[in-house]
Amino acid sequence: MSHSAAATITARAGIAQDTAFGAVTPPLYLTSTYELPAFRQPGQYDYSRSNNPTRDTLAEALCQLEQGARAIVTGSGMSACLLALQLLGPDDTLVIPHDCYGGSYRLFTNLATRKQAFKLVLINFQESDWSEQVKAAAPAMIWLETPSNPLLQITDIKAVCQLAKNLSAKVVVDNTFLSPVLQQPLRLGADIVVHSTTKYINGHSDIVGGVLVAKDPVIGDELKWWANCLGVTGPAFDSYMTLRGLRTLVPRLQLQQQNTNELVSFLQRQPLVSKLYYPGLTDHPGHAVAKAQQTGFGAMCSFDLAAPAEALPVFFASLQLFTLAQSLGGIESLICHPGSMTHASMDAAAQQTAGIGPTLIRLSVGIEASADLIADLQAGFNAVANWLNTSQHNNNADRVASGNTGTGKGSVEQQFRLNPALTAFW
Ligand SMILES: Cc1ncc(COP(=O)(O)O)c(C=O)c1O
């Protein structure tokens, strides 16, 4: 689908279809239940957990954007993931990538180990023998997240789907990082797409939501049945907000990608960045595949700070524009430390396997003026450079005084790690 078609779908979804009063903007239906036309005579709608006109308008728009047969709007991205997993039974194997959103990883591992809901196999799709590993697992379902969170690793969706077809496995793609404007996994052979609509699709960081889009209407209907049965469908108000946010998805992404390009160029020249992760870079290992299967490189990038972890609080404290917060995809720029925030539910070993280093920093680039965003990061790097000079000076003095050559790592964790009671929910 071209950008212009996506722009038309998003701008026009549900517009000028109100038969009651001719409202141009589709109304918000805040009702839990619907009057029956007569005894034993069902109307179009009966109860809002099953169906709601506002939610249906959003679902229809997202279905068209992903070019699917059915879309189910859910209360969160996690409930969309949970819904897709209803296709699995205890004897089925789910293959997941070794690096994915921490909350998805927590859902998969806990359902597999504590509920025996399915068998789980983790695969590094970046390894050359990934297809052999998948074949050996004999999966019923393969889960992909490309670009992955937080390292922006790219998986070849078409290649995985071709293999999956031979194995009679379903492929689910979490398309949250790009939105249907920049990637349409169903067209590349996937069976199901999930999104956290909390991110780019809503784009204003003011709701939590999700969507599942199925290519096959039979699978879509089965999952719609499960969505009602489990009660994971999304609220009408949040659907209204998401539809409103969706209208500007195309221009938002254009601006966000433009800013990301400029920030990435700046970060490439920054001596305090030891590694930069962005699929738009020609030396990114997934660049060619990203170029082939995406229509843009997105507005997320990550980098390793070339400083000890003790420098992280200094860096974050000196930023004025980038907000230190979870989530991504909103019009405001956010910064996060995946190790202690979005991926805190992965233990240290799992983080290490996934390649999430102690000084990895993730940026979700917004629509602010790029020069201001660059100046903000520069202030952070300047503060770290000053801190490095001072701490080197102080460390030398301390070592001489105490004979202690330790790194003081424990105190950093105390300073920087966020409230552990909260991380349990991330
Ligand atoms: C890639 C990805 N998938 C799923 C989710 C879960 O979405 P939600 O927070 O809306 O439940 C997130 C959340 O950050 C995510 O980044």
The ligand as a Tripos MOL2 file, in Angstrom:
@<TRIPOS>MOLECULE
LIG
   16    16     1     0     0
SMALL
NO_CHARGES

@<TRIPOS>ATOM
      1 C1          6.9920   -4.3860   20.6670 C.3       1 LIG1
      2 C2          5.9550   -4.3210   21.7490 C.ar      1 LIG1
      3 N1          4.9580   -5.2220   21.7530 N.ar      1 LIG1
      4 C3          4.0030   -5.2130   22.7110 C.ar      1 LIG1
      5 C4          4.0270   -4.2790   23.7260 C.ar      1 LIG1
      6 C5          2.9620   -4.3140   24.8060 C.3       1 LIG1
      7 O1          2.0470   -3.2930   24.5920 O.3       1 LIG1
      8 P1          1.1520   -2.6110   25.7510 P.3       1 LIG1
      9 O2          2.1060   -1.9010   26.6530 O.co2     1 LIG1
     10 O3          0.2330   -1.7190   25.0030 O.co2     1 LIG1
     11 O4          0.4480   -3.7090   26.4680 O.co2     1 LIG1
     12 C6          5.0430   -3.3180   23.7490 C.ar      1 LIG1
     13 C7          5.0950   -2.3280   24.8380 C.2       1 LIG1
     14 O5          6.0440   -1.5900   24.9740 O.2       1 LIG1
     15 C8          6.0400   -3.3460   22.7420 C.ar      1 LIG1
     16 O6          7.0460   -2.4660   22.7210 O.3       1 LIG1
@<TRIPOS>BOND
     1     1     2 1
     2     2     3 ar
     3     2    15 ar
     4     3     4 ar
     5     4     5 ar
     6     5     6 1
     7     5    12 ar
     8     6     7 1
     9     7     8 1
    10     8     9 2
    11     8    10 1
    12     8    11 1
    13    12    13 1
    14    12    15 ar
    15    13    14 2
    16    15    16 1
@<TRIPOS>SUBSTRUCTURE
     1 LIG1         1 GROUP 0 **** ****
